[in-house]
Amino acid sequence: MKSILTLIAAGGLLASLAVAQTPSYTLTDLGALGPNGQPIVITNNGLIAGSATLGNGVLHAVLWYKGLRGDIGAPGLGGQNSVAYGVNEMGQAVGAAQTSTADPNGEDFCGFKAQGLPSKGTTCLPFLWQYAVTIPLPTLGGSNGTAFQVNRQGTVAGFAENTTKDSTCPAPQKLQFRPVIWENGEIQELPIAPVDFEGVAKAVNDNGQVVGGSGICAAVNPITGFSLQPLHALLWETGTVTDLGSLGGTGHGFGNLAYNINSQGQVVGYSDLRGNANFHSFLWSHGKGMQDLGTLTGDVNSLAIGINEAGDVVGVSLDAMFNPRAYLWTNGAMTDLNTLIPAGSPLSLLTACSITSRGEIVGFAVDSKGNIHGYIATPSDGLSSNATNAVVTPLSLTTNQASLVLDGGGSTSTSGNLRYLFTTVPGGREAFLLQTPSDPKATVEFASGPGLYLVQLTVTDASGNASKSPVVTLNYQPSGTN
């Protein structure tokens, strides 16, 4: 969604917030992120993936957890820019990162140069980040690719170049790209609509259903940020591909594209209307087909970006000048998210990108000076009344000390009387843990010598509600070791 920022610059920022109604969300500012940074997705255990602009102007993939932000873009894959588009509850993050290898075709596949970022013209590869290590994912033989989302099983959805040149691609794009998934590091190409040449896979749910779209090579789409004119919104499941249809348009306006899918098989995205002059958010299901979610009052376009298990949808609604407003669609109605936060908020919410099962929403906003900020909107109307959150610090650390203390004191629950259990996670060295169930702190002793130790916190409240933290990665390297 970073491409929306270009439209904001062209059309002007929102003039002001509407008069707020009775607040039903509290707002947490994730800080200024630079012109291209933003949070993109939030998991049910509160882990957020996205990007932030650094002081030297480059964009790096970042993760947030309970107010803490970690840069996972360094060293990345050795290049300048990166972004994390997806993350799962186990702390596996995926995205796209530049390498140190010059692109042989002179492409700007990930669009970093087009965004005005410093770029040396290197290739851009899909990546999987886990246990503090960034792993490049294979392409279909071409030089570039992007990973968009990862499910709980570690299946990754995205798109990658093959070796076929497409003469219809506007410069600088030269090669075809196809929708793919990666499983255990192996790439699998997905079929596209018979008349199309290119495609992307945008999301994968925990049942392995994948959504995205296919179409033809084009100039960078101002809505999606990649070089595809998406003519067909697609669903891949059980070895088949299904065209989800449209809201009347042919896809030759802004396009038809499926953006996300929940575990119930409900799909959201956007579609051209009849005549292709405007596009609306849609909600699709096997039983009801494609439903037009409309726009906020006074707007003409909208895009659905995220959906939770309850079928609540978040996205962006745009007026004729492409000024954006974040929206929440629930119980059959679309509401401006700005009207659901406290009056006098210093931030105007431009997009809503992701929503959890508890109703927490992340997206990006603008302050009175035009600076882009990330935000979390947390429901204050009882939607989170039974929530238990496992929070542990630090989440990632390299140390030369023989032991350290992990602190789960930031964990919360409305039921109270929390119990804490720290455990080692398979894949790392075996640690010795000194802990008691009533104490949020535990001492980790690196009993197995130098190397990577993986630890996770489980918090249980008086009502039996339990939550797990992301995996903590501890790299023990005593003096004199490599």
C-alpha positions as CSV (number, residue, x, y, z in Angstrom):
1,M,0.0,0.0,0.0
2,K,3.0,2.4,0.0
3,S,2.0,3.5,-3.5
4,I,-1.0,5.3,-2.0
5,L,1.4,7.9,-0.7
6,T,2.2,9.0,-4.2
7,L,-1.5,9.6,-4.7
8,I,-1.7,11.6,-1.5
9,A,1.1,13.8,-2.7
10,A,-0.7,14.4,-6.0
11,G,-4.1,15.0,-4.5
12,G,-3.2,16.7,-1.3
13,L,-3.4,15.5,2.4
14,L,-6.7,15.3,4.2
15,A,-7.7,18.8,5.4
16,S,-8.8,17.8,8.8
17,L,-10.5,15.0,10.9
18,A,-14.3,14.9,10.9
19,V,-15.9,15.6,14.3
20,A,-15.3,12.5,16.3
21,Q,-18.2,10.4,17.7
22,T,-18.1,8.6,21.0
23,P,-14.7,6.8,21.0
24,S,-14.7,3.1,20.6
25,Y,-11.0,2.7,19.9
26,T,-7.9,3.9,21.7
27,L,-5.0,4.9,19.5
28,T,-1.3,4.0,19.9
29,D,1.2,6.0,17.8
30,L,4.0,3.7,16.4
31,G,6.1,6.8,15.6
32,A,7.1,8.6,12.4
33,L,8.2,6.2,9.7
34,G,9.4,8.4,6.9
35,P,7.6,8.9,3.6
36,N,7.6,5.3,2.5
37,G,7.4,3.4,5.9
38,Q,4.3,1.8,7.3
39,P,3.0,-1.2,9.4
40,I,1.4,-3.7,7.0
41,V,0.1,-6.6,9.0
42,I,-0.6,-7.6,12.7
43,T,-0.9,-11.1,14.0
44,N,-3.3,-12.3,16.7
45,N,-0.5,-12.3,19.2
46,G,0.4,-8.7,18.5
47,L,3.5,-9.0,16.2
48,I,3.5,-6.4,13.4
49,A,5.5,-6.4,10.2
50,G,6.2,-3.4,7.9
51,S,8.9,-0.9,7.1
52,A,10.5,2.3,8.2
53,T,12.8,4.9,6.6
54,L,16.2,5.2,8.2
55,G,18.2,8.4,8.7
56,N,20.2,7.8,5.6
57,G,17.0,7.6,3.5
58,V,16.9,3.9,2.8
59,L,13.9,1.7,3.7
60,H,14.3,-1.3,6.0
61,A,12.0,-4.1,7.0
62,V,11.0,-3.9,10.6
63,L,9.0,-5.8,13.2
64,W,7.1,-4.3,16.1
65,Y,6.0,-6.0,19.3
66,K,4.2,-4.3,22.2
67,G,5.7,-0.9,21.4
68,L,9.2,-2.2,20.6
69,R,10.6,-1.9,17.1
70,G,13.4,-4.1,15.6
71,D,15.2,-3.5,12.3
72,I,15.4,-6.9,10.5
73,G,16.6,-5.2,7.3
74,A,20.3,-5.3,8.3
75,P,22.2,-7.1,7.0
76,G,19.2,-8.4,5.1
77,L,20.4,-9.7,1.7
78,G,23.2,-7.2,1.4
79,G,21.4,-4.5,-0.4
80,Q,20.0,-1.1,0.5
81,N,16.2,-1.4,0.8
82,S,13.8,-4.0,2.1
83,V,10.2,-4.3,3.4
84,A,8.4,-7.0,5.5
85,Y,5.0,-7.6,4.0
86,G,4.0,-10.5,6.2
87,V,4.6,-12.2,9.5
88,N,3.0,-15.2,11.4
89,E,2.5,-15.9,15.1
90,M,5.8,-17.9,15.3
91,G,7.8,-14.8,14.3
92,Q,8.6,-15.8,10.7
93,A,8.6,-12.7,8.5
94,V,8.5,-12.4,4.7
95,G,9.0,-9.7,2.2
96,A,11.4,-8.3,-0.4
97,A,15.0,-7.1,-0.1
98,Q,17.6,-5.8,-2.4
99,T,20.8,-7.7,-2.9
100,S,24.3,-6.5,-3.7
101,T,24.1,-8.1,-7.2
102,A,23.4,-5.7,-10.2
103,D,20.2,-6.5,-12.0
104,P,21.2,-7.8,-15.4
105,N,18.2,-6.3,-17.1
106,G,18.3,-3.0,-15.3
107,E,14.8,-3.5,-13.7
108,D,13.3,-1.8,-10.7
109,F,11.3,-4.9,-9.8
110,C,10.4,-3.9,-6.2
111,G,9.9,-0.3,-7.1
112,F,12.3,1.2,-4.6
113,K,13.9,3.5,-7.1
114,A,10.4,4.6,-8.3
115,Q,9.6,5.5,-4.7
116,G,12.5,7.9,-4.7
117,L,14.6,5.7,-2.4
118,P,18.4,5.5,-2.8
119,S,19.0,2.5,-5.1
120,K,22.0,1.1,-6.8
121,G,20.1,-0.9,-9.4
122,T,20.5,-4.3,-7.7
123,T,18.2,-7.3,-7.8
124,C,15.4,-7.7,-5.3
125,L,14.6,-11.1,-3.9
126,P,11.8,-12.6,-1.8
127,F,13.0,-13.5,1.7
128,L,12.0,-15.5,4.8
129,W,13.3,-14.1,8.1
130,Q,13.4,-16.4,11.1
131,Y,15.6,-16.9,14.1
132,A,17.3,-13.6,13.3
133,V,18.5,-14.9,9.9
134,T,17.3,-13.6,6.4
135,I,17.0,-16.4,3.9
136,P,16.5,-15.7,0.1
137,L,13.7,-17.6,-1.5
138,P,14.1,-19.0,-5.1
139,T,12.6,-17.5,-8.2
140,L,11.3,-19.2,-11.3
141,G,14.7,-18.6,-13.0
142,G,14.5,-14.8,-13.2
143,S,16.4,-12.3,-11.1
144,N,13.6,-10.9,-8.9
145,G,10.6,-11.8,-6.7
146,T,8.5,-10.7,-3.7
147,A,7.0,-12.6,-0.8
148,F,3.7,-11.2,0.6
149,Q,2.4,-13.4,3.3
150,V,3.3,-16.5,5.4
151,N,0.8,-18.7,7.2
152,R,1.2,-20.6,10.5
153,Q,2.5,-23.7,8.7
154,G,5.3,-21.6,7.0
155,T,3.7,-21.6,3.5
156,V,4.7,-18.3,1.7
157,A,2.7,-16.6,-1.0
158,G,4.2,-14.1,-3.5
159,F,5.4,-13.8,-7.1
160,A,8.6,-14.3,-9.0
161,E,10.2,-13.8,-12.4
162,N,10.8,-16.5,-14.9
163,T,13.3,-16.3,-17.8
164,T,10.7,-15.3,-20.5
165,K,11.0,-11.8,-21.9
166,D,7.6,-10.0,-22.3
167,S,7.9,-7.3,-25.0
168,T,4.7,-5.7,-23.8
169,C,6.2,-4.7,-20.4
170,P,6.8,-1.0,-20.1
171,A,10.4,-0.1,-19.2
172,P,12.2,-0.9,-17.0
173,Q,10.3,-4.3,-16.5
174,K,11.4,-6.9,-19.0
175,L,10.7,-10.4,-17.7
176,Q,7.4,-12.3,-17.0
177,F,6.4,-12.8,-13.4
178,R,4.0,-15.5,-12.1
179,P,2.1,-16.2,-8.8
180,V,3.9,-18.7,-6.6
181,I,4.0,-20.3,-3.2
182,W,7.1,-21.5,-1.3
183,E,6.9,-24.6,1.0
184,N,10.0,-25.7,2.9
185,G,12.0,-23.4,0.6
186,E,10.8,-25.0,-2.6
187,I,8.9,-22.8,-5.1
188,Q,5.7,-23.8,-6.9
189,E,4.2,-21.8,-9.7
190,L,0.4,-21.3,-9.6
191,P,-1.8,-21.3,-12.7
192,I,-3.3,-18.1,-14.0
193,A,-6.3,-17.2,-16.2
194,P,-5.9,-18.7,-19.7
195,V,-5.7,-15.3,-21.5
196,D,-3.2,-13.7,-19.0
197,F,0.6,-13.6,-19.0
198,E,1.5,-12.3,-15.5
199,G,0.2,-12.7,-12.0
200,V,0.7,-12.4,-8.2
201,A,-0.3,-14.3,-5.1
202,K,-1.1,-11.8,-2.4
203,A,-2.2,-14.0,0.6
204,V,-2.4,-17.5,2.0
205,N,-4.6,-18.7,4.9
206,D,-3.9,-21.4,7.4
207,N,-5.8,-23.9,5.2
208,G,-3.5,-23.3,2.3
209,Q,-6.0,-21.4,0.2
210,V,-4.2,-18.6,-1.8
211,V,-5.6,-15.4,-3.4
212,G,-4.3,-12.9,-5.8
213,G,-4.8,-12.1,-9.4
214,S,-3.5,-12.3,-13.0
215,G,-3.4,-10.0,-16.0
216,I,-0.9,-8.3,-18.2
217,C,2.3,-6.5,-17.7
218,A,1.8,-2.7,-17.3
219,A,3.2,0.4,-15.8
220,V,3.4,0.3,-12.0
221,N,-0.2,0.1,-10.7
222,P,-0.8,3.1,-8.4
223,I,-3.0,1.0,-6.1
224,T,-0.9,-2.2,-5.8
225,G,2.6,-0.8,-6.4
226,F,3.7,-3.6,-8.8
227,S,3.8,-3.8,-12.7
228,L,0.6,-5.7,-13.2
229,Q,-2.8,-4.7,-14.7
230,P,-4.8,-7.3,-12.7
231,L,-7.7,-8.4,-14.9
232,H,-8.9,-11.4,-12.9
233,A,-9.2,-11.8,-9.1
234,L,-8.2,-15.4,-8.4
235,L,-8.5,-18.0,-5.7
236,W,-6.3,-21.1,-5.6
237,E,-7.4,-24.2,-3.6
238,T,-7.2,-28.0,-3.9
239,G,-5.2,-27.7,-7.0
240,T,-7.7,-25.6,-8.9
241,V,-7.9,-21.9,-9.8
242,T,-11.2,-19.9,-9.6
243,D,-11.9,-16.6,-11.2
244,L,-13.9,-14.6,-8.6
245,G,-15.6,-12.4,-11.1
246,S,-15.9,-8.7,-10.8
247,L,-18.3,-5.9,-9.8
248,G,-19.1,-5.1,-13.4
249,G,-15.8,-3.9,-14.7
250,T,-13.3,-5.7,-17.0
251,G,-10.2,-4.9,-15.0
252,H,-8.9,-2.4,-17.6
253,G,-9.4,0.5,-15.2
254,F,-7.6,0.1,-11.9
255,G,-8.1,-3.7,-12.0
256,N,-9.6,-6.6,-10.3
257,L,-7.5,-8.2,-7.5
258,A,-8.0,-10.4,-4.4
259,Y,-6.0,-9.0,-1.5
260,N,-6.6,-11.2,1.5
261,I,-8.4,-14.3,2.7
262,N,-9.4,-15.6,6.2
263,S,-9.6,-19.2,7.4
264,Q,-13.3,-19.2,6.6
265,G,-12.5,-18.8,3.0
266,Q,-13.8,-15.2,2.8
267,V,-11.9,-13.1,0.3
268,V,-11.5,-9.3,0.1
269,G,-10.0,-7.1,-2.5
270,Y,-11.1,-4.5,-5.0
271,S,-12.8,-4.6,-8.4
272,D,-13.5,-2.1,-11.2
273,L,-17.2,-1.1,-11.6
274,R,-19.0,-1.1,-14.9
275,G,-17.2,1.3,-17.2
276,N,-13.9,0.9,-15.3
277,A,-13.8,4.5,-14.1
278,N,-14.0,3.6,-10.4
279,F,-13.3,0.6,-8.2
280,H,-14.9,-0.6,-5.0
281,S,-14.0,-3.0,-2.1
282,F,-15.4,-6.5,-2.3
283,L,-16.1,-9.4,0.0
284,W,-16.4,-12.8,-1.7
285,S,-17.5,-16.2,-0.4
286,H,-18.4,-19.5,-1.9
287,G,-22.0,-19.1,-0.9
288,K,-22.7,-15.4,-1.8
289,G,-20.1,-14.7,-4.5
290,M,-18.8,-11.1,-4.8
291,Q,-20.4,-8.4,-2.6
292,D,-19.8,-4.7,-3.2
293,L,-18.9,-3.0,0.1
294,G,-19.2,0.5,-1.4
295,T,-17.3,3.5,-0.1
296,L,-17.5,6.0,2.7
297,T,-20.0,8.8,2.1
298,G,-18.7,11.3,-0.4
299,D,-16.0,9.0,-1.8
300,V,-15.9,7.2,-5.1
301,N,-13.3,4.5,-4.8
302,S,-12.3,2.0,-2.1
303,L,-10.0,-1.0,-1.5
304,A,-10.4,-3.8,1.1
305,I,-7.0,-4.9,2.4
306,G,-7.5,-7.0,5.6
307,I,-10.1,-9.4,7.1
308,N,-10.3,-11.3,10.4
309,E,-11.9,-14.6,11.2
310,A,-15.2,-12.9,12.1
311,G,-15.4,-11.3,8.7
312,D,-14.6,-7.8,9.8
313,V,-13.0,-5.9,6.9
314,V,-10.5,-3.0,6.9
315,G,-9.2,-0.9,4.1
316,V,-9.1,2.6,2.5
317,S,-11.8,4.8,1.0
318,L,-10.8,7.5,-1.5
319,D,-12.5,10.6,-2.8
320,A,-12.3,11.8,-6.4
321,M,-8.9,13.4,-5.7
322,F,-7.7,10.1,-4.1
323,N,-7.6,11.6,-0.6
324,P,-7.7,8.4,1.6
325,R,-9.6,7.6,4.8
326,A,-9.2,4.4,6.8
327,Y,-12.4,2.4,7.2
328,L,-13.8,-0.5,9.2
329,W,-16.6,-2.6,7.6
330,T,-18.6,-4.7,10.1
331,N,-22.1,-5.8,10.5
332,G,-22.9,-4.7,7.0
333,A,-21.8,-1.1,7.4
334,M,-18.6,0.8,6.5
335,T,-17.4,3.4,9.1
336,D,-14.7,6.0,8.9
337,L,-12.2,4.8,11.5
338,N,-11.4,8.4,12.3
339,T,-14.8,8.8,13.8
340,L,-14.2,5.9,16.2
341,I,-11.0,7.3,17.9
342,P,-10.9,9.9,20.6
343,A,-11.7,13.5,19.6
344,G,-8.6,15.7,19.1
345,S,-6.3,12.9,18.0
346,P,-3.1,14.3,16.5
347,L,-3.2,11.7,13.8
348,S,-5.5,11.4,10.8
349,L,-5.9,7.7,9.8
350,L,-5.3,7.2,6.1
351,T,-5.4,3.4,5.7
352,A,-6.3,0.4,7.7
353,C,-4.2,-2.6,6.6
354,S,-4.8,-5.5,8.9
355,I,-7.2,-6.5,11.7
356,T,-6.9,-9.2,14.4
357,S,-9.5,-11.5,15.8
358,R,-9.7,-9.2,18.8
359,G,-10.4,-6.2,16.5
360,E,-7.0,-4.5,16.8
361,I,-6.2,-2.6,13.6
362,V,-2.9,-1.3,12.2
363,G,-2.3,1.1,9.3
364,F,-0.6,4.4,8.6
365,A,-1.7,8.0,9.4
366,V,-0.5,11.5,9.0
367,D,0.1,14.2,11.6
368,S,-0.6,18.0,11.2
369,K,2.8,18.5,9.5
370,G,2.3,15.8,6.9
371,N,4.6,13.2,8.5
372,I,3.6,9.6,8.1
373,H,3.1,7.6,11.3
374,G,2.2,4.0,12.0
375,Y,-0.7,3.3,14.4
376,I,-2.5,0.6,16.3
377,A,-6.2,1.1,17.0
378,T,-7.4,-1.0,19.9
379,P,-11.1,-1.6,20.6
380,S,-12.2,-0.1,23.9
381,D,-15.8,-1.4,23.7
382,G,-15.3,-4.8,25.2
383,L,-14.1,-6.6,22.1
384,S,-10.8,-7.4,23.9
385,S,-12.3,-8.2,27.4
386,N,-11.1,-11.8,27.4
387,A,-7.7,-11.1,25.8
388,T,-4.5,-12.5,27.3
389,N,-1.3,-11.2,25.8
390,A,2.2,-12.7,26.3
391,V,4.8,-10.0,26.2
392,V,8.5,-10.8,26.7
393,T,11.7,-8.7,26.4
394,P,14.1,-8.8,24.8
395,L,12.9,-10.5,21.6
396,S,16.3,-10.8,19.9
397,L,19.8,-10.4,21.4
398,T,23.4,-11.3,20.8
399,T,25.4,-11.6,24.0
400,N,28.7,-12.8,25.4
401,Q,27.3,-13.3,28.9
402,A,26.7,-16.8,30.1
403,S,23.2,-16.0,31.2
404,L,20.5,-13.4,31.0
405,V,17.1,-12.5,32.3
406,L,13.9,-12.6,30.2
407,D,11.1,-10.4,31.4
408,G,7.4,-11.2,30.8
409,G,6.2,-8.5,33.1
410,G,4.5,-6.6,30.2
411,S,2.0,-9.5,29.8
412,T,-1.7,-8.5,30.4
413,S,-5.1,-10.1,31.0
414,T,-8.4,-8.7,32.3
415,S,-8.8,-11.9,34.3
416,G,-5.5,-11.3,36.2
417,N,-3.6,-13.9,38.3
418,L,-1.2,-14.7,35.5
419,R,1.1,-17.8,35.4
420,Y,4.3,-17.7,33.3
421,L,6.0,-20.6,31.6
422,F,9.2,-20.2,29.6
423,T,10.2,-23.1,27.3
424,T,12.9,-23.8,24.8
425,V,11.8,-24.1,21.1
426,P,13.0,-26.9,18.8
427,G,15.7,-25.7,16.3
428,G,17.9,-24.0,18.9
429,R,20.3,-25.2,21.5
430,E,19.0,-26.5,24.8
431,A,19.0,-23.8,27.5
432,F,18.7,-24.2,31.3
433,L,15.7,-22.1,32.6
434,L,15.4,-20.8,36.2
435,Q,11.8,-19.8,36.8
436,T,8.7,-20.0,39.0
437,P,5.2,-19.9,37.6
438,S,4.2,-16.7,39.6
439,D,7.4,-14.8,38.6
440,P,7.3,-13.0,35.2
441,K,11.1,-13.1,35.0
442,A,13.2,-16.2,34.1
443,T,17.0,-16.6,33.9
444,V,18.3,-18.3,30.8
445,E,21.6,-20.1,31.2
446,F,23.4,-21.0,27.9
447,A,24.2,-24.5,29.1
448,S,24.9,-26.0,25.6
449,G,27.7,-23.5,24.7
450,P,27.9,-20.9,21.9
451,G,25.1,-20.8,19.3
452,L,21.4,-19.8,18.8
453,Y,18.9,-20.4,21.7
454,L,15.2,-20.2,21.0
455,V,12.8,-19.5,23.9
456,Q,9.0,-18.8,24.1
457,L,6.8,-17.5,26.9
458,T,3.3,-18.9,27.5
459,V,1.0,-16.9,29.8
460,T,-2.1,-18.3,31.3
461,D,-4.7,-16.3,33.3
462,A,-7.1,-17.3,36.0
463,S,-9.8,-18.1,33.5
464,G,-7.6,-20.5,31.6
465,N,-7.0,-18.2,28.6
466,A,-3.5,-18.7,27.3
467,S,-1.3,-16.8,24.9
468,K,2.2,-17.4,23.5
469,S,4.8,-14.8,22.7
470,P,6.8,-14.7,19.5
471,V,9.9,-16.9,19.6
472,V,12.8,-15.1,21.4
473,T,16.1,-15.5,19.5
474,L,19.2,-15.4,21.7
475,N,22.6,-15.7,20.1
476,Y,25.3,-16.6,22.7
477,Q,28.8,-15.8,21.4
478,P,31.3,-15.7,24.3
479,S,34.6,-13.8,23.8
480,G,36.9,-15.7,21.5
481,T,34.2,-17.5,19.5
482,N,32.9,-16.7,16.0
